[in-house]
Amino acid sequence: MGALNTLLFFALAVLGDIGSPVTIVWGWSRWRKRQRPAGKLAVASAAGLGLATASALLALGAAVYARAIGGFAYYAPPLLRIYAVGLLLSLTGLAFALVGVWRKNPVRWLAIAAAICTLIFWMIAAASE
């Protein structure tokens, strides 16, 4: 059973680390290429994608900052706040993306996928602490 748990953890980590940037870039490129004006639900999907993007940028900024200061100590309060903000951004992005899913738009599924991927990233990061 231990090998299965390790494999599942690895698969989730890959999904969070690779799935996040792929879905975010793909989503914004689709949003940029949209043909018609955005309706309210499409804007909700874009907001969800935007919050997932903010979450991913927070992760990137935290990694750069950690590298600059020589790393965080275990359970360092600033690091725990970063985890909390990242999780909150991802959850809020997921809520907006779920609102926008009810009307067809270019990013409705990608916004959900990006928010879930960033949420998985933060959950794995916090669990690894």
C-alpha positions as CSV (number, residue, x, y, z in Angstrom):
1,M,0.0,0.0,0.0
2,G,2.9,2.4,0.6
3,A,4.0,2.2,-3.0
4,L,0.5,3.2,-4.2
5,N,0.4,6.2,-1.8
6,T,3.8,7.3,-3.1
7,L,2.7,7.0,-6.7
8,L,-0.5,8.9,-6.0
9,F,1.5,11.6,-4.2
10,F,3.9,11.9,-7.1
11,A,1.1,12.1,-9.7
12,L,-0.6,14.9,-7.7
13,A,2.7,16.7,-7.4
14,V,3.3,16.5,-11.1
15,L,-0.3,17.7,-11.8
16,G,0.2,20.7,-9.5
17,D,3.7,21.6,-10.7
18,I,3.2,21.0,-14.4
19,G,-0.6,21.3,-14.8
20,S,-0.8,24.7,-13.3
21,P,1.4,26.6,-15.8
22,V,0.1,24.6,-18.8
23,T,-3.6,25.3,-18.0
24,I,-2.9,29.0,-17.1
25,V,-1.0,29.7,-20.3
26,W,-3.5,27.8,-22.4
27,G,-6.4,29.5,-20.8
28,W,-5.1,33.0,-21.3
29,S,-4.2,32.3,-24.9
30,R,-7.8,31.1,-25.5
31,W,-9.2,34.1,-23.7
32,R,-7.1,36.5,-25.8
33,K,-8.4,34.8,-29.0
34,R,-12.1,35.0,-28.1
35,Q,-14.3,36.3,-30.9
36,R,-17.3,37.9,-29.2
37,P,-17.6,40.2,-26.2
38,A,-17.5,38.5,-22.8
39,G,-20.7,38.0,-20.9
40,K,-21.0,38.1,-17.1
41,L,-20.4,34.3,-16.7
42,A,-17.4,34.4,-19.1
43,V,-16.0,37.2,-16.9
44,A,-16.5,35.0,-13.9
45,S,-14.5,32.3,-15.6
46,A,-11.8,34.8,-16.5
47,A,-11.7,36.0,-12.9
48,G,-11.3,32.4,-11.7
49,L,-8.4,32.0,-14.2
50,G,-7.0,35.3,-12.9
51,L,-7.1,34.2,-9.3
52,A,-5.4,30.9,-10.3
53,T,-2.8,32.9,-12.1
54,A,-2.3,35.1,-9.0
55,S,-1.9,31.9,-6.9
56,A,0.7,30.5,-9.3
57,L,2.6,33.9,-9.3
58,L,2.6,33.8,-5.5
59,A,4.2,30.4,-5.6
60,L,6.8,31.6,-8.1
61,G,7.5,34.8,-6.0
62,A,7.7,32.7,-2.8
63,A,10.2,30.4,-4.5
64,V,12.4,33.3,-5.7
65,Y,12.2,35.0,-2.2
66,A,13.1,31.7,-0.4
67,R,16.1,31.3,-2.7
68,A,17.2,34.9,-2.0
69,I,17.0,34.5,1.8
70,G,18.5,31.1,1.9
71,G,15.2,29.2,2.5
72,F,12.5,29.2,5.1
73,A,12.7,27.5,8.5
74,Y,10.2,24.7,9.1
75,Y,6.8,26.2,10.1
76,A,8.1,29.8,9.6
77,P,5.1,32.2,10.1
78,P,5.7,34.0,6.8
79,L,5.8,30.7,4.9
80,L,2.5,29.6,6.6
81,R,0.9,32.9,5.6
82,I,2.1,32.3,2.0
83,Y,0.4,28.8,2.1
84,A,-2.8,30.3,3.5
85,V,-3.0,33.1,0.9
86,G,-2.2,30.6,-1.9
87,L,-4.9,28.3,-0.8
88,L,-7.4,31.1,-0.5
89,L,-6.6,32.4,-3.9
90,S,-7.0,29.0,-5.4
91,L,-10.3,28.3,-3.6
92,T,-11.7,31.7,-4.6
93,G,-10.6,31.1,-8.2
94,L,-12.3,27.8,-8.1
95,A,-15.5,29.4,-6.8
96,F,-15.5,32.0,-9.6
97,A,-14.6,29.3,-12.2
98,L,-17.6,27.2,-11.1
99,V,-19.9,30.2,-11.4
100,G,-18.7,30.7,-15.0
101,V,-19.1,27.1,-16.1
102,W,-22.8,27.5,-16.7
103,R,-22.4,29.4,-20.0
104,K,-20.2,28.4,-22.8
105,N,-17.0,30.5,-23.0
106,P,-13.4,29.9,-24.1
107,V,-12.0,29.3,-20.6
108,R,-14.7,27.8,-18.5
109,W,-13.0,24.3,-18.2
110,L,-9.5,25.7,-18.2
111,A,-10.3,28.1,-15.3
112,I,-11.5,25.1,-13.3
113,A,-8.5,23.0,-14.2
114,A,-6.1,25.8,-13.4
115,A,-7.7,26.5,-10.0
116,I,-7.7,22.8,-9.1
117,C,-4.1,22.4,-10.2
118,T,-3.0,25.4,-8.1
119,L,-5.0,24.1,-5.2
120,I,-3.3,20.8,-5.4
121,F,0.1,22.5,-5.6
122,W,-0.6,24.4,-2.3
123,M,-2.0,21.3,-0.6
124,I,1.1,19.3,-1.5
125,A,3.4,22.2,-0.5
126,A,1.7,22.5,2.9
127,A,1.6,18.8,3.4
128,S,5.3,18.6,2.7
129,E,6.1,21.1,5.4
